[in-house]
């Protein structure tokens, strides 16, 4: 059965590399090449202008070419993963994979270069000759001790960062894990005894990093396949190992393990025995990083030392020491500041950034990617997960600052806060677009009540509100359930201490609430008994009553259930004093920019008056995002060519908009492609009301609007902000069940904006 499973996994891996096209990389143009004008600029004669600029000032290569965002992953295939010396060609899938990680995690372009050269001096000469092509070099999978020679020569001769990830990437992540492990264990670097197995490049680099972090050299005991590295030993020695030689008559791992605080394994399976663990110091720290089989399994460690703190190189155990936590982000910063090298200070800044992030509250995105794992700082969570989107902003900012402070940055970044915000925006697609909304919301403190307060997404959004905004969350739900789920999710917030709570099962305001609801609904068939039942069971109605009574400024509901069901209760309580639902507006964040779509939920077949209100409301909200609205009234009819119901309603709405003298651009009725394509629009109806592409599409029915919204989400990778309920004075918003925790945070910012900012 296991053999069959292995065969299936092997074939799946091969298929992944072969289909739909061989390999994991391709090259795409970043500029248009659609006509003769484009060709003349991309190549001859226009390309000469860029060449001459670079000849005059070599630093402009970062402006006019891809060099400033281009890394070479270079190997000779002599030490590939756990495969050993498999040769340059066979290493290519690994190097392509490394390039993919650069792109995925830090948006760095990368070429993999596999070289048939085993002589370290010649290999270094080849790498040095590549300097004009690349902004940085990542050396990979070159065996020790040759890798030390190659890196040393390249760093001496090249004026761009050269980084051997097997050494320094591993050392950085080990340094971050060790920093936090000692924090948990209550120990300090300068007090611990370290025993290490593995005298290869990674092992030596990790020990050197531990020395930089404060470990005393005399407290480091290095062992390899020949036993303890000691003074006078001749077998398989090199200068890097000799630096850790102990003047001792002890000879084996078992001889030196007594009282060790930290075991660092980068050797092979089964090297550390449970009996040895039992002789280590109290609360031992064990990093068994051999792959795929560690030096000792966590189960064996726990059998003799239940309080041990454990890390491995495997993803199926807690605390995976994975270089992807480091290399994309340290290279990101190095490229952005034009660093000439990656120095010790930059590496330590990377360690500090990674370690600090693990001690912070876990991001909702990481929790979603690793559902079922408890991502709370402690023995089983020492370092962040690779898919924590905060890594790029946190780590790259710290590294960039260190590069500038140590004088190796040729292009210093003047505003590191803005730099971090830009990096965060590259992974949180809504971040940059939502900035004006968050800034407007920061001008006042508003209370936002969440109807579904027991949902983990709501809890994470509430935690983010407390950490990042001035708004105050109020949650409706059972206190014991909310507290238990906060604890399970690793969130520091607790009901009653960090946020207010309304318990539908037992709240002192219950009588006030049902009497208020009954007073509003008594002449609409709601008896006192029904009012009591609603205020015990319907959290959306409870939230609406709270807003009506002034106990909250706005509400958010809809993480489960049907949109119109929620809307019914909002209408019952809040649709008064000139407030009424005008439509639902969804902001779709796409690769080429934002697109607003309405009405996605409220009016199935809107009247001309309702379409007019939707257009005006949409334009008002678009301006909140710092954008100039260009509204297209979309229909199957195009500029009057069909006498259809949707066409007639759109034309009537257009006339109403004209009569009211609007201060924004709008046009219709038209097809969606005409809304996006100015040339097509001009052929059909020359002289239309706006130029360029529309950024708001208003449809004649919710089927069309909702369909477009869902297609963009499912097939174009669109990220939705919303739906935004227009016409209710920002008193209420109904989200959809697919919303994420960050989506709820975005909606809380919209709900937290004072109505004066609506324009």
Secondary structure, 3 states (H helix, E strand, C coil): CHHHHHHHHHHHHHHHHHCCCCCCCCCCCCCCCCCHHHHHHHCCCCHHHHHHHHHHCHHHHHHHCHHHHEEEEEECCCCECCCECCCCCCCHHHHHHHHHHHHHHHCCEEEEEECCCCCHHHHHHHHHHCHHHCCEEEECCCCCCHHHHHHHHHHHHCCCEEEEHHHHHHHHHHHHHHHHHHHHHCCCHHHCCEEEECCCHHHHHHHHHHHHCCCCHHHEEEEECCEECECCCCCCCCHHHHCCCECCCCCCHHHHCCCCCEEEECCCCCCCCHHHHCCCCCCCEEEECCCCCCCCCHHHHHHHCCCCEEEECCCCCCCECCHHHCHHHHHHHHHHCCECCCCHHHHHHHHHHHHHHHHCCCCHHHHHHCCCCCCCCECCECCCCCCCCCHHHHHHHHHHHHHHHCCCECCCCCCHHHHHHHHHHHHCCCHHHHHHHHHHHCCCCCEEEECCCCCHHHHHHHHHHHHHCCCEEEEECCHHHHHHHHHHCCCCCCECCCEEEECCCCCCCHHHHHHHHHHHHHHHCCCHHHHHHHHHHCHHHHHHHHHHCCCCCEEEECCCCCHHHHHHHHHHHHCCCCCCCCEEEEEEEECCEEEEEECCCCCCCCCHHHHHHHHHHHHHHHHHCCCCCEEEEECCCCCCCCCCHHHHHHHHHHHHHHHCCCCCEEEEEECHHHHHCHHHHHHHCCCCCCCCCCCEEEECCHHHHHHHHHHHHHHCCCEEEEEEEECCCCCEEECCCCCCHHHHHHHHHHHCCCHHHHC
